Amino acid sequence: MEKNIFDISFQLDDKTYSGWVNPSGELNHPGMPTSFHVVLNKASFGFLSLEGCKWVINEERPAELVKLVGQAIEKYYGL
């Protein structure tokens, strides 16, 4: 499964965030993983999933940060 892990990096309010994403092995109907374990700046950010058209997370995190992590995942998958 480790081969599916990919790096992400982006900026928010002049701060750089970088880390990695580990997609789940379970796929949804279009073939995209159902959830993603995210680590940002060497700390666990949580598990993201796409519900409808909105990214949600299992931890309390700033909405803008969740949105940017979701966009980085979408970019990786070419969405």
Secondary structure, DSSP 4 states (H G I P E B T S, - for coil): -GGG-EEEEEEETTEEEEEEEEE-S-B-TTS-BS-EEEEETTEEEEEEEEETTEEEESS---HHHHHHHHHHHHHHTT-
